[in-house]
Amino acid sequence: MTDDGGFQPHTKDPIPREEIEAVGADWTELTDYVRMLRDALEDSEQHRADLEDIEEDKPAISDRGFRPNGWVGQFTEGVEVWPYKLDRDEFNSLVKDVQGWVELIGANTIGSQMPVSTERLIDPDARIGTYSRLLIEQTETILAGRPPTAVQRRRERGQAVRGQIDARGTMELQATGTAQVVSTQVSFTQNTPAARLLVRFHVALAREMHRLSEAYEYYEHVFGDRIIYHQRLLSRTPFDRLVGPAVESEFSDPRVLSEIRAGASPAMQTVIDLWESFKRERALEAGLRENFDTMVKPMGKTYELWCLGVLLELLAELTDVDPERSEIKECYTFGDRVRLHYDAKRSLNDYSQYFYEDRVLPTRGGRPDFTIAVDDSIRWIGDAKYKQGKEKGYQPLRLSDYQRFNTYLLDYLDLEGPVGSAFLYPAKQVSGFDVEMQAYTIRHQPLRPRNQIVQRADLADELAQILPGDSRAE
């Protein structure tokens, strides 16, 4: 544990249970979460071939302690883990950058890089439980007063007076020769738009929390009594009679919500605000924008996404064009000539010179993290490696890293024009170096938040060399 709270593992040694409990964290809750996450990862391994890109081992927990194994974020309340190689401020800067780039990078792109569904990685008590707690608080305030009601007036005619007599209507009716009277009956109903919205919100949360609890035992423990509150409220009068009408009502139209807000109590107005936020939050983009910093995630992929954001910003500056994202084509386009492909599974096939079904070697080639295409040829290839060199020297890469990377260069780079390539990694030193390998020059480019002003400038200079001189928009 560090002096400012949280955990920064330096070795493979586990964090002792005593240290976890010393910060007030629930060891049982942490154990349940880690086991749920391991089960989810094992299930993903059965269905996703791309998980071989995840270099981190699964988090582990035993009587000896807790091993994050390169996973970072808030595992449970009080158990926040950040990585070795970056101090806490630098790590926070990195994840905040990615959080701010959710729209730029694309929520689906970020989600696809996570080895399991983001609903299992984003702290459920932050994502769902917060809305549950706040809705319960406002509901109690509403129930302490008078729940939303509406006055109904029904005009009747007959021999007996029902409610308040309508003197003028009775006189007009009796002038026709009838002995009947006209009266107005007043009644109160709680089947109002405001009450239906309140019920609808409880239904939505109860369903989501029940679904998660059924799927993962861990969530049942986390949500505790809150899910019981929602279910009990919906089973009591008058709310039980409003469930059907509430589910059938439309509450996505801002005009409908404005009408409800106009006559609502302060507590009900807060419920409306929460509902609007909740509906927006259901989108993956909003969930990542709000919770990426605390979401449990592999550090290698987190660093890779940060490098992607840096490249997108640099290319936008160099071309003077904001990127347009195409998830189908697995790329970001900058005008008509420049494209950045990220972790492309299909779109690089057309550029392959050797490793594809109809090429010299009928097998699939590798997948570099980043490729920059100019017109119809690949001009730059990059790989992000969350690695650092040892104290004696600054060579962080293994032989297998070079072998794989050289395969990318051989298969994709078009040597008829200016080309470049680089490993991006969070080195301790500021400046990088080049390695000449026959026809290729591999740049070893340090890139980390602490030194990014200088390092981004160095990387921009390299990218400028492979871009066409007229790539800037007019």
C-alpha positions as a Markdown table, in Angstrom:
| # | Residue | x | y | z |
|---|---|---|---|---|
| 1 | Met | 0.0 | 0.0 | 0.0 |
| 2 | Thr | 1.2 | 3.5 | -0.7 |
| 3 | Asp | 1.1 | 6.5 | 1.6 |
| 4 | Asp | -1.7 | 8.2 | -0.4 |
| 5 | Gly | -3.9 | 5.2 | -0.4 |
| 6 | Gly | -4.4 | 2.5 | -3.0 |
| 7 | Phe | -2.0 | -0.2 | -4.2 |
| 8 | Gln | 0.8 | -0.2 | -6.6 |
| 9 | Pro | 2.3 | -3.7 | -6.9 |
| 10 | His | 6.0 | -3.8 | -7.7 |
| 11 | Thr | 6.5 | -7.5 | -8.0 |
| 12 | Lys | 4.7 | -10.8 | -8.5 |
| 13 | Asp | 4.3 | -11.1 | -4.7 |
| 14 | Pro | 0.7 | -10.8 | -3.7 |
| 15 | Ile | -0.8 | -7.9 | -1.7 |
| 16 | Pro | -1.4 | -9.5 | 1.8 |
| 17 | Arg | -4.9 | -9.7 | 3.1 |
| 18 | Glu | -3.9 | -7.7 | 6.1 |
| 19 | Glu | -3.0 | -4.7 | 3.9 |
| 20 | Ile | -6.3 | -5.0 | 2.0 |
| 21 | Glu | -8.4 | -5.1 | 5.2 |
| 22 | Ala | -6.3 | -2.3 | 6.8 |
| 23 | Val | -7.9 | 0.2 | 4.4 |
| 24 | Gly | -11.3 | -0.9 | 5.4 |
| 25 | Ala | -11.9 | -3.1 | 2.3 |
| 26 | Asp | -14.1 | -6.2 | 2.4 |
| 27 | Trp | -11.9 | -9.2 | 1.7 |
| 28 | Thr | -15.0 | -11.4 | 0.9 |
| 29 | Glu | -16.3 | -8.9 | -1.6 |
| 30 | Leu | -12.9 | -8.6 | -3.3 |
| 31 | Thr | -12.6 | -12.4 | -3.4 |
| 32 | Asp | -16.1 | -12.7 | -5.0 |
| 33 | Tyr | -15.3 | -10.0 | -7.6 |
| 34 | Val | -11.9 | -11.5 | -8.6 |
| 35 | Arg | -13.5 | -15.0 | -9.0 |
| 36 | Met | -16.3 | -13.5 | -11.1 |
| 37 | Leu | -13.7 | -11.7 | -13.3 |
| 38 | Arg | -11.6 | -14.9 | -13.7 |
| 39 | Asp | -14.7 | -16.9 | -14.7 |
| 40 | Ala | -15.7 | -14.2 | -17.2 |
| 41 | Leu | -12.2 | -14.2 | -18.7 |
| 42 | Glu | -12.2 | -18.0 | -18.9 |
| 43 | Asp | -15.5 | -17.8 | -20.7 |
| 44 | Ser | -14.3 | -15.2 | -23.1 |
| 45 | Glu | -11.2 | -17.3 | -23.9 |
| 46 | Gln | -13.6 | -19.9 | -25.3 |
| 47 | His | -15.2 | -17.5 | -27.7 |
| 48 | Arg | -12.7 | -14.9 | -28.6 |
| 49 | Ala | -9.5 | -15.6 | -30.5 |
| 50 | Asp | -8.1 | -12.1 | -30.1 |
| 51 | Leu | -7.5 | -12.5 | -26.4 |
| 52 | Glu | -4.0 | -13.7 | -27.1 |
| 53 | Asp | -3.3 | -9.9 | -27.4 |
| 54 | Ile | -3.9 | -9.5 | -23.7 |
| 55 | Glu | -0.4 | -9.9 | -22.2 |
| 56 | Glu | -1.6 | -9.7 | -18.5 |
| 57 | Asp | -2.4 | -12.9 | -16.5 |
| 58 | Lys | -5.8 | -13.1 | -14.9 |
| 59 | Pro | -6.0 | -11.4 | -11.5 |
| 60 | Ala | -5.7 | -14.0 | -8.7 |
| 61 | Ile | -6.6 | -14.2 | -5.0 |
| 62 | Ser | -5.9 | -16.8 | -2.4 |
| 63 | Asp | -5.1 | -17.1 | 1.3 |
| 64 | Arg | -1.7 | -15.6 | 0.6 |
| 65 | Gly | -3.1 | -12.4 | -0.8 |
| 66 | Phe | -4.3 | -10.6 | -3.9 |
| 67 | Arg | -2.4 | -10.4 | -7.2 |
| 68 | Pro | -3.7 | -7.9 | -9.7 |
| 69 | Asn | -1.3 | -9.2 | -12.3 |
| 70 | Gly | -1.2 | -6.0 | -14.4 |
| 71 | Trp | -4.9 | -5.2 | -14.1 |
| 72 | Val | -5.6 | -1.7 | -12.8 |
| 73 | Gly | -8.7 | 0.2 | -11.5 |
| 74 | Gln | -11.0 | 0.0 | -8.6 |
| 75 | Phe | -11.7 | -3.7 | -7.9 |
| 76 | Thr | -14.0 | -3.0 | -4.9 |
| 77 | Glu | -14.5 | -0.1 | -2.5 |
| 78 | Gly | -11.1 | 0.7 | -1.0 |
| 79 | Val | -9.1 | -1.5 | -3.4 |
| 80 | Glu | -7.8 | 0.8 | -6.1 |
| 81 | Val | -4.8 | -0.5 | -8.1 |
| 82 | Trp | -2.5 | 1.4 | -10.4 |
| 83 | Pro | 0.5 | 0.1 | -12.3 |
| 84 | Tyr | 4.2 | -0.1 | -11.6 |
| 85 | Lys | 6.2 | 1.9 | -14.1 |
| 86 | Leu | 4.0 | 5.0 | -13.7 |
| 87 | Asp | 3.4 | 7.0 | -10.5 |
| 88 | Arg | -0.1 | 7.7 | -9.5 |
| 89 | Asp | -0.4 | 11.2 | -10.9 |
| 90 | Glu | 1.0 | 10.0 | -14.3 |
| 91 | Phe | -1.4 | 7.0 | -14.4 |
| 92 | Asn | -4.3 | 9.3 | -13.5 |
| 93 | Ser | -3.3 | 11.6 | -16.3 |
| 94 | Leu | -3.2 | 8.7 | -18.8 |
| 95 | Val | -6.6 | 7.3 | -17.9 |
| 96 | Lys | -8.2 | 10.7 | -17.8 |
| 97 | Asp | -6.9 | 11.4 | -21.3 |
| 98 | Val | -8.5 | 8.1 | -22.6 |
| 99 | Gln | -11.7 | 9.0 | -20.7 |
| 100 | Gly | -11.8 | 12.4 | -22.5 |
| 101 | Trp | -11.1 | 10.7 | -25.8 |
| 102 | Val | -14.1 | 8.3 | -25.7 |
| 103 | Glu | -15.9 | 10.2 | -28.4 |
| 104 | Leu | -12.7 | 10.6 | -30.5 |
| 105 | Ile | -11.6 | 7.0 | -30.3 |
| 106 | Gly | -15.2 | 5.5 | -30.2 |
| 107 | Ala | -16.9 | 3.7 | -27.3 |
| 108 | Asn | -17.3 | 0.5 | -29.3 |
| 109 | Thr | -13.6 | 0.5 | -30.2 |
| 110 | Ile | -12.6 | 0.9 | -26.5 |
| 111 | Gly | -15.2 | -1.8 | -25.5 |
| 112 | Ser | -13.9 | -4.2 | -28.1 |
| 113 | Gln | -10.4 | -4.0 | -26.6 |
| 114 | Met | -11.6 | -5.1 | -23.2 |
| 115 | Pro | -11.4 | -8.9 | -22.8 |
| 116 | Val | -14.8 | -9.1 | -21.2 |
| 117 | Ser | -18.0 | -7.0 | -21.3 |
| 118 | Thr | -17.6 | -3.6 | -19.8 |
| 119 | Glu | -20.5 | -4.2 | -17.5 |
| 120 | Arg | -18.3 | -6.6 | -15.6 |
| 121 | Leu | -15.4 | -4.2 | -15.5 |
| 122 | Ile | -17.1 | -0.9 | -14.5 |
| 123 | Asp | -17.8 | -0.9 | -10.8 |
| 124 | Pro | -21.5 | -1.8 | -10.6 |
| 125 | Asp | -22.0 | 0.3 | -7.4 |
| 126 | Ala | -20.8 | 3.4 | -9.4 |
| 127 | Arg | -22.8 | 2.5 | -12.5 |
| 128 | Ile | -26.1 | 1.2 | -11.2 |
| 129 | Gly | -26.0 | 1.4 | -7.4 |
| 130 | Thr | -25.6 | 5.2 | -7.3 |
| 131 | Tyr | -28.8 | 5.7 | -9.3 |
| 132 | Ser | -30.6 | 3.2 | -7.0 |
| 133 | Arg | -29.4 | 4.9 | -3.8 |
| 134 | Leu | -30.4 | 8.4 | -5.1 |
| 135 | Leu | -33.8 | 7.2 | -6.4 |
| 136 | Ile | -34.6 | 5.6 | -3.0 |
| 137 | Glu | -33.7 | 8.8 | -1.2 |
| 138 | Gln | -36.0 | 10.9 | -3.4 |
| 139 | Thr | -38.8 | 8.3 | -3.3 |
| 140 | Glu | -38.8 | 8.4 | 0.5 |
| 141 | Thr | -39.1 | 12.2 | 0.4 |
| 142 | Ile | -42.0 | 11.9 | -2.0 |
| 143 | Leu | -43.8 | 9.3 | 0.1 |
| 144 | Ala | -43.3 | 11.4 | 3.3 |
| 145 | Gly | -45.4 | 14.1 | 1.6 |
| 146 | Arg | -48.2 | 13.3 | -0.9 |
| 147 | Pro | -47.4 | 11.1 | -3.9 |
| 148 | Pro | -48.1 | 12.6 | -7.3 |
| 149 | Thr | -51.9 | 12.8 | -7.7 |
| 150 | Ala | -54.4 | 14.2 | -10.2 |
| 151 | Val | -57.9 | 15.5 | -9.8 |
| 152 | Gln | -60.5 | 13.8 | -12.0 |
| 153 | Arg | -63.9 | 15.5 | -12.6 |
| 154 | Arg | -66.8 | 13.4 | -14.1 |
| 155 | Arg | -70.1 | 15.1 | -15.1 |
| 156 | Glu | -73.1 | 13.0 | -14.6 |
| 157 | Arg | -76.9 | 13.3 | -15.1 |
| 158 | Gly | -79.5 | 11.3 | -13.2 |
| 159 | Gln | -82.2 | 11.2 | -10.5 |
| 160 | Ala | -79.7 | 11.6 | -7.6 |
| 161 | Val | -77.0 | 14.1 | -7.0 |
| 162 | Arg | -73.4 | 12.6 | -7.2 |
| 163 | Gly | -70.9 | 15.0 | -5.9 |
| 164 | Gln | -71.4 | 18.8 | -6.5 |
| 165 | Ile | -74.6 | 19.8 | -8.2 |
| 166 | Asp | -74.3 | 21.8 | -11.5 |
| 167 | Ala | -77.0 | 24.4 | -11.0 |
| 168 | Arg | -76.8 | 25.9 | -14.5 |
| 169 | Gly | -76.6 | 22.5 | -16.2 |
| 170 | Thr | -79.6 | 21.2 | -14.1 |
| 171 | Met | -81.7 | 24.2 | -15.0 |
| 172 | Glu | -81.0 | 23.8 | -18.8 |
| 173 | Leu | -81.8 | 20.1 | -18.6 |
| 174 | Gln | -85.0 | 20.5 | -16.6 |
| 175 | Ala | -86.1 | 23.2 | -19.1 |
| 176 | Thr | -86.4 | 20.3 | -21.6 |
| 177 | Gly | -89.0 | 18.7 | -19.4 |
| 178 | Thr | -86.9 | 16.1 | -17.6 |
| 179 | Ala | -86.7 | 15.7 | -13.8 |
| 180 | Gln | -83.0 | 14.7 | -13.8 |
| 181 | Val | -80.2 | 16.7 | -12.3 |
| 182 | Val | -76.6 | 17.4 | -13.5 |
| 183 | Ser | -73.7 | 17.0 | -11.0 |
| 184 | Thr | -69.9 | 16.8 | -11.1 |
| 185 | Gln | -68.2 | 14.1 | -9.2 |
| 186 | Val | -64.6 | 14.8 | -8.1 |
| 187 | Ser | -62.1 | 12.0 | -7.4 |
| 188 | Phe | -58.3 | 11.7 | -7.0 |
| 189 | Thr | -56.0 | 9.3 | -8.9 |
| 190 | Gln | -52.4 | 8.5 | -8.6 |
| 191 | Asn | -52.2 | 7.2 | -12.1 |
| 192 | Thr | -50.4 | 10.4 | -13.2 |
| 193 | Pro | -47.5 | 10.9 | -15.6 |
| 194 | Ala | -45.2 | 11.7 | -12.7 |
| 195 | Ala | -46.2 | 8.6 | -10.7 |
| 196 | Arg | -45.8 | 6.4 | -13.8 |
| 197 | Leu | -42.3 | 7.8 | -14.4 |
| 198 | Leu | -41.4 | 7.1 | -10.7 |
| 199 | Val | -42.6 | 3.6 | -11.1 |
| 200 | Arg | -40.9 | 3.2 | -14.5 |
| 201 | Phe | -37.6 | 4.2 | -12.9 |
| 202 | His | -37.9 | 1.6 | -10.1 |
| 203 | Val | -38.9 | -1.0 | -12.7 |
| 204 | Ala | -35.8 | -0.3 | -14.8 |
| 205 | Leu | -33.4 | -0.4 | -11.9 |
| 206 | Ala | -35.0 | -3.5 | -10.4 |
| 207 | Arg | -34.8 | -5.4 | -13.8 |
| 208 | Glu | -31.2 | -4.4 | -14.4 |
| 209 | Met | -30.1 | -5.3 | -10.9 |
| 210 | His | -32.0 | -8.6 | -10.9 |
| 211 | Arg | -30.4 | -9.5 | -14.3 |
| 212 | Leu | -26.9 | -8.8 | -13.0 |
| 213 | Ser | -27.6 | -10.7 | -9.7 |
| 214 | Glu | -28.9 | -13.7 | -11.6 |
| 215 | Ala | -25.9 | -13.8 | -13.9 |
| 216 | Tyr | -23.2 | -13.1 | -11.4 |
| 217 | Glu | -23.5 | -14.0 | -7.7 |
| 218 | Tyr | -21.1 | -11.1 | -6.9 |
| 219 | Tyr | -23.6 | -8.5 | -7.8 |
| 220 | Glu | -26.2 | -9.9 | -5.4 |
| 221 | His | -23.8 | -9.2 | -2.6 |
| 222 | Val | -22.9 | -5.7 | -3.8 |
| 223 | Phe | -26.5 | -4.5 | -4.3 |
| 224 | Gly | -27.6 | -5.8 | -0.9 |
| 225 | Asp | -31.0 | -4.5 | 0.3 |
| 226 | Arg | -31.5 | -1.9 | -2.5 |
| 227 | Ile | -32.8 | -4.4 | -5.0 |
| 228 | Ile | -35.3 | -5.6 | -2.3 |
| 229 | Tyr | -36.5 | -2.0 | -1.8 |
| 230 | His | -37.3 | -1.6 | -5.5 |
| 231 | Gln | -39.2 | -4.9 | -5.7 |
| 232 | Arg | -41.2 | -4.2 | -2.5 |
| 233 | Leu | -42.2 | -0.7 | -3.6 |
| 234 | Leu | -43.5 | -2.1 | -6.9 |
| 235 | Ser | -45.6 | -4.7 | -5.0 |
| 236 | Arg | -47.4 | -2.2 | -2.7 |
| 237 | Thr | -50.5 | -0.1 | -3.4 |
| 238 | Pro | -50.9 | 2.0 | -5.4 |
| 239 | Phe | -47.7 | 1.4 | -7.3 |
| 240 | Asp | -48.5 | -2.2 | -8.1 |
| 241 | Arg | -51.5 | -1.0 | -10.3 |
| 242 | Leu | -49.2 | 1.4 | -12.1 |
| 243 | Val | -46.5 | -1.0 | -13.3 |
| 244 | Gly | -48.3 | -1.9 | -16.5 |
| 245 | Pro | -49.2 | 1.7 | -17.5 |
| 246 | Ala | -45.7 | 2.8 | -16.5 |
| 247 | Val | -44.0 | 0.3 | -18.7 |
| 248 | Glu | -46.2 | 1.2 | -21.6 |
| 249 | Ser | -45.7 | 4.9 | -21.2 |
| 250 | Glu | -43.1 | 6.8 | -23.3 |
| 251 | Phe | -40.6 | 8.8 | -21.3 |
| 252 | Ser | -37.9 | 9.5 | -23.8 |
| 253 | Asp | -39.6 | 12.6 | -25.3 |
| 254 | Pro | -38.1 | 15.8 | -23.7 |
| 255 | Arg | -41.5 | 17.5 | -24.1 |
| 256 | Val | -43.2 | 14.9 | -21.9 |
| 257 | Leu | -40.6 | 15.3 | -19.2 |
| 258 | Ser | -40.9 | 19.1 | -19.4 |
| 259 | Glu | -44.7 | 18.8 | -18.8 |
| 260 | Ile | -44.1 | 16.5 | -15.8 |
| 261 | Arg | -41.4 | 18.8 | -14.4 |
| 262 | Ala | -43.7 | 21.8 | -14.6 |
| 263 | Gly | -46.0 | 20.6 | -11.9 |
| 264 | Ala | -43.6 | 18.5 | -9.9 |
| 265 | Ser | -42.3 | 18.8 | -6.4 |
| 266 | Pro | -38.6 | 19.4 | -5.8 |
| 267 | Ala | -38.0 | 15.8 | -5.0 |
| 268 | Met | -39.9 | 14.7 | -8.2 |
| 269 | Gln | -37.9 | 17.2 | -10.3 |
| 270 | Thr | -34.7 | 15.5 | -8.9 |
| 271 | Val | -36.1 | 12.1 | -10.0 |
| 272 | Ile | -36.7 | 13.5 | -13.5 |
| 273 | Asp | -33.1 | 14.7 | -13.6 |
| 274 | Leu | -31.8 | 11.3 | -12.5 |
| 275 | Trp | -34.0 | 9.6 | -15.1 |
| 276 | Glu | -32.6 | 11.7 | -17.9 |
| 277 | Ser | -29.1 | 11.0 | -16.7 |
| 278 | Phe | -29.8 | 7.3 | -16.3 |
| 279 | Lys | -31.1 | 7.0 | -19.9 |
| 280 | Arg | -28.1 | 8.7 | -21.3 |
| 281 | Glu | -25.8 | 6.5 | -19.1 |
| 282 | Arg | -27.2 | 3.4 | -20.6 |
| 283 | Ala | -25.2 | 4.1 | -23.7 |
| 284 | Leu | -21.7 | 2.6 | -23.7 |
| 285 | Glu | -20.1 | 5.9 | -24.5 |
| 286 | Ala | -21.6 | 7.6 | -21.5 |
| 287 | Gly | -20.6 | 4.7 | -19.2 |
| 288 | Leu | -17.0 | 4.8 | -20.3 |
| 289 | Arg | -16.8 | 8.6 | -20.2 |
| 290 | Glu | -18.0 | 8.5 | -16.6 |
| 291 | Asn | -16.3 | 5.3 | -15.3 |
| 292 | Phe | -13.2 | 4.5 | -17.4 |
| 293 | Asp | -10.9 | 5.8 | -14.8 |
| 294 | Thr | -12.2 | 3.3 | -12.1 |
| 295 | Met | -13.0 | 0.5 | -14.5 |
| 296 | Val | -10.9 | -2.6 | -14.0 |
| 297 | Lys | -8.8 | -3.1 | -17.1 |
| 298 | Pro | -5.5 | -4.6 | -18.4 |
| 299 | Met | -2.8 | -1.9 | -18.3 |
| 300 | Gly | -1.3 | -3.0 | -21.6 |
| 301 | Lys | -4.6 | -2.3 | -23.5 |
| 302 | Thr | -5.1 | 1.0 | -21.5 |
| 303 | Tyr | -1.6 | 2.2 | -22.6 |
| 304 | Glu | -2.4 | 1.1 | -26.2 |
| 305 | Leu | -5.6 | 3.1 | -26.2 |
| 306 | Trp | -3.7 | 6.2 | -24.9 |
| 307 | Cys | -1.2 | 5.8 | -27.7 |
| 308 | Leu | -4.1 | 5.6 | -30.2 |
| 309 | Gly | -5.5 | 8.9 | -28.8 |
| 310 | Val | -2.1 | 10.6 | -29.1 |
| 311 | Leu | -1.8 | 9.4 | -32.8 |
| 312 | Leu | -5.2 | 10.6 | -33.6 |
| 313 | Glu | -4.5 | 14.1 | -32.2 |
| 314 | Leu | -1.1 | 14.3 | -34.0 |
| 315 | Leu | -2.5 | 13.2 | -37.3 |
| 316 | Ala | -5.4 | 15.8 | -37.0 |
| 317 | Glu | -2.7 | 18.5 | -36.4 |
| 318 | Leu | -0.5 | 17.3 | -39.2 |
| 319 | Thr | -3.4 | 17.0 | -41.8 |
| 320 | Asp | -5.5 | 19.8 | -40.3 |
| 321 | Val | -8.5 | 17.5 | -40.6 |
| 322 | Asp | -10.5 | 16.0 | -37.8 |
| 323 | Pro | -10.7 | 12.2 | -38.0 |
| 324 | Glu | -13.8 | 10.4 | -39.2 |
| 325 | Arg | -14.3 | 7.0 | -37.6 |
| 326 | Ser | -15.5 | 4.0 | -39.6 |
| 327 | Glu | -16.0 | 0.9 | -37.4 |
| 328 | Ile | -16.9 | -1.2 | -40.5 |
| 329 | Lys | -13.6 | -0.3 | -42.2 |
| 330 | Glu | -11.7 | -0.4 | -38.9 |
| 331 | Cys | -10.0 | 2.9 | -39.5 |
| 332 | Tyr | -10.0 | 6.7 | -39.0 |
| 333 | Thr | -9.8 | 8.8 | -42.1 |
| 334 | Phe | -8.2 | 12.2 | -42.4 |
| 335 | Gly | -9.5 | 13.7 | -45.7 |
| 336 | Asp | -9.3 | 11.6 | -48.8 |
| 337 | Arg | -5.8 | 10.3 | -48.6 |
| 338 | Val | -4.7 | 9.4 | -45.0 |
| 339 | Arg | -6.1 | 6.6 | -42.9 |
| 340 | Leu | -5.1 | 5.2 | -39.5 |
| 341 | His | -6.0 | 1.6 | -38.9 |
| 342 | Tyr | -6.2 | 0.4 | -35.3 |
| 343 | Asp | -6.1 | -3.3 | -34.4 |
| 344 | Ala | -7.6 | -4.1 | -37.8 |
| 345 | Lys | -8.9 | -7.6 | -38.2 |
| 346 | Arg | -10.1 | -7.4 | -41.8 |
| 347 | Ser | -9.2 | -4.1 | -43.4 |
| 348 | Leu | -5.5 | -4.8 | -43.7 |
| 349 | Asn | -6.0 | -7.9 | -45.9 |
| 350 | Asp | -6.0 | -5.7 | -49.1 |
| 351 | Tyr | -2.5 | -4.5 | -48.2 |
| 352 | Ser | -1.0 | -7.9 | -47.5 |
| 353 | Gln | 1.8 | -8.8 | -49.9 |
| 354 | Tyr | 2.4 | -12.4 | -48.6 |
| 355 | Phe | 0.3 | -13.7 | -45.8 |
| 356 | Tyr | -3.3 | -14.0 | -47.0 |
| 357 | Glu | -5.5 | -16.6 | -48.6 |
| 358 | Asp | -4.7 | -15.7 | -52.2 |
| 359 | Arg | -1.1 | -14.5 | -51.6 |
| 360 | Val | 2.2 | -16.3 | -51.7 |
| 361 | Leu | 1.7 | -17.8 | -48.2 |
| 362 | Pro | -2.0 | -18.8 | -47.8 |
| 363 | Thr | -2.3 | -17.9 | -44.1 |
| 364 | Arg | -3.4 | -14.9 | -42.1 |
| 365 | Gly | -0.7 | -12.4 | -41.3 |
| 366 | Gly | -0.4 | -10.6 | -38.0 |
| 367 | Arg | -2.2 | -7.6 | -36.7 |
| 368 | Pro | -0.1 | -4.5 | -35.8 |
| 369 | Asp | -1.6 | -2.1 | -33.4 |
| 370 | Phe | -1.4 | 0.9 | -35.7 |
| 371 | Thr | -0.9 | 1.3 | -39.4 |
| 372 | Ile | -1.1 | 4.5 | -41.4 |
| 373 | Ala | -2.1 | 4.3 | -45.0 |
| 374 | Val | -1.5 | 7.0 | -47.6 |
| 375 | Asp | -3.6 | 6.5 | -50.7 |
| 376 | Asp | -3.3 | 2.8 | -51.5 |
| 377 | Ser | -0.2 | 1.8 | -49.5 |
| 378 | Ile | 0.9 | 1.4 | -45.9 |
| 379 | Arg | 3.5 | 4.0 | -45.0 |
| 380 | Trp | 3.9 | 3.5 | -41.2 |
| 381 | Ile | 3.4 | 0.7 | -38.7 |
| 382 | Gly | 3.5 | 1.1 | -34.9 |
| 383 | Asp | 3.1 | -1.2 | -31.9 |
| 384 | Ala | 2.4 | -0.1 | -28.3 |
| 385 | Lys | 4.3 | -2.0 | -25.7 |
| 386 | Tyr | 3.7 | -1.3 | -22.0 |
| 387 | Lys | 7.3 | -2.2 | -21.1 |
| 388 | Gln | 10.4 | -0.6 | -19.7 |
| 389 | Gly | 14.1 | -1.4 | -19.9 |
| 390 | Lys | 16.2 | -2.6 | -17.1 |
| 391 | Glu | 18.5 | -0.3 | -15.2 |
| 392 | Lys | 21.5 | -1.5 | -17.3 |
| 393 | Gly | 20.4 | -0.3 | -20.7 |
| 394 | Tyr | 17.0 | 0.6 | -22.0 |
| 395 | Gln | 16.1 | -2.3 | -24.3 |
| 396 | Pro | 12.7 | -3.5 | -23.1 |
| 397 | Leu | 11.7 | -5.7 | -26.0 |
| 398 | Arg | 12.0 | -9.5 | -26.5 |
| 399 | Leu | 13.2 | -11.4 | -29.5 |
| 400 | Ser | 9.6 | -12.5 | -30.2 |
| 401 | Asp | 8.5 | -8.8 | -30.3 |
| 402 | Tyr | 11.0 | -8.1 | -33.1 |
| 403 | Gln | 10.1 | -11.3 | -35.0 |
| 404 | Arg | 6.4 | -10.5 | -35.0 |
| 405 | Phe | 7.1 | -6.8 | -35.9 |
| 406 | Asn | 9.4 | -7.7 | -38.7 |
| 407 | Thr | 6.6 | -9.8 | -40.2 |
| 408 | Tyr | 4.3 | -6.8 | -40.2 |
| 409 | Leu | 7.0 | -4.7 | -42.0 |
| 410 | Leu | 7.7 | -7.4 | -44.6 |
| 411 | Asp | 4.0 | -8.0 | -45.3 |
| 412 | Tyr | 2.5 | -4.5 | -45.3 |
| 413 | Leu | 5.0 | -1.8 | -45.9 |
| 414 | Asp | 5.3 | -0.4 | -49.4 |
| 415 | Leu | 9.0 | 0.4 | -49.9 |
| 416 | Glu | 8.3 | 2.4 | -53.1 |
| 417 | Gly | 7.6 | 5.5 | -51.0 |
| 418 | Pro | 8.7 | 7.0 | -47.6 |
| 419 | Val | 8.0 | 4.6 | -44.8 |
| 420 | Gly | 8.5 | 4.4 | -41.1 |
| 421 | Ser | 7.8 | 2.2 | -38.1 |
| 422 | Ala | 8.0 | 2.5 | -34.3 |
| 423 | Phe | 7.6 | 0.8 | -31.0 |
| 424 | Leu | 5.9 | 3.1 | -28.5 |
| 425 | Tyr | 6.6 | 2.4 | -24.9 |
| 426 | Pro | 6.8 | 4.2 | -21.5 |
| 427 | Ala | 10.6 | 4.3 | -21.2 |
| 428 | Lys | 12.3 | 6.1 | -18.3 |
| 429 | Gln | 14.5 | 8.1 | -20.7 |
| 430 | Val | 13.0 | 10.9 | -22.7 |
| 431 | Ser | 14.7 | 10.4 | -26.1 |
| 432 | Gly | 14.4 | 7.3 | -28.3 |
| 433 | Phe | 16.7 | 5.6 | -30.8 |
| 434 | Asp | 16.7 | 3.8 | -34.1 |
| 435 | Val | 17.5 | 0.3 | -35.1 |
| 436 | Glu | 18.4 | -0.4 | -38.7 |
| 437 | Met | 17.2 | -3.8 | -40.0 |
| 438 | Gln | 18.1 | -4.2 | -43.7 |
| 439 | Ala | 15.5 | -2.2 | -45.6 |
| 440 | Tyr | 13.7 | -1.0 | -42.4 |
| 441 | Thr | 14.4 | 1.5 | -39.7 |
| 442 | Ile | 12.5 | 0.7 | -36.4 |
| 443 | Arg | 12.1 | 3.7 | -34.2 |
| 444 | His | 12.1 | 3.0 | -30.4 |
| 445 | Gln | 10.0 | 6.0 | -29.3 |
| 446 | Pro | 9.4 | 6.6 | -25.6 |
| 447 | Leu | 5.9 | 7.9 | -25.0 |
| 448 | Arg | 4.4 | 8.6 | -21.6 |
| 449 | Pro | 2.4 | 11.4 | -20.0 |
| 450 | Arg | 5.2 | 12.8 | -17.9 |
| 451 | Asn | 7.4 | 13.6 | -21.0 |
| 452 | Gln | 4.7 | 13.8 | -23.7 |
| 453 | Ile | 5.4 | 17.3 | -24.8 |
| 454 | Val | 8.8 | 16.5 | -26.1 |
| 455 | Gln | 7.9 | 13.0 | -27.1 |
| 456 | Arg | 4.8 | 14.0 | -29.0 |
| 457 | Ala | 6.9 | 16.5 | -31.0 |
| 458 | Asp | 9.4 | 13.7 | -31.9 |
| 459 | Leu | 6.7 | 11.4 | -33.0 |
| 460 | Ala | 5.0 | 14.2 | -35.0 |
| 461 | Asp | 8.3 | 14.8 | -36.8 |
| 462 | Glu | 8.5 | 11.1 | -37.8 |
| 463 | Leu | 4.9 | 11.0 | -39.0 |
| 464 | Ala | 5.4 | 14.1 | -41.0 |
| 465 | Gln | 8.0 | 12.3 | -43.1 |
| 466 | Ile | 5.6 | 9.7 | -44.4 |
| 467 | Leu | 2.6 | 12.0 | -45.1 |
| 468 | Pro | 2.2 | 13.6 | -48.5 |
| 469 | Gly | 3.1 | 17.3 | -48.7 |
| 470 | Asp | -0.4 | 18.2 | -49.8 |
| 471 | Ser | -2.2 | 16.1 | -47.1 |
| 472 | Arg | -3.4 | 19.3 | -45.3 |
| 473 | Ala | -6.9 | 20.3 | -46.0 |
| 474 | Glu | -7.2 | 23.5 | -48.1 |
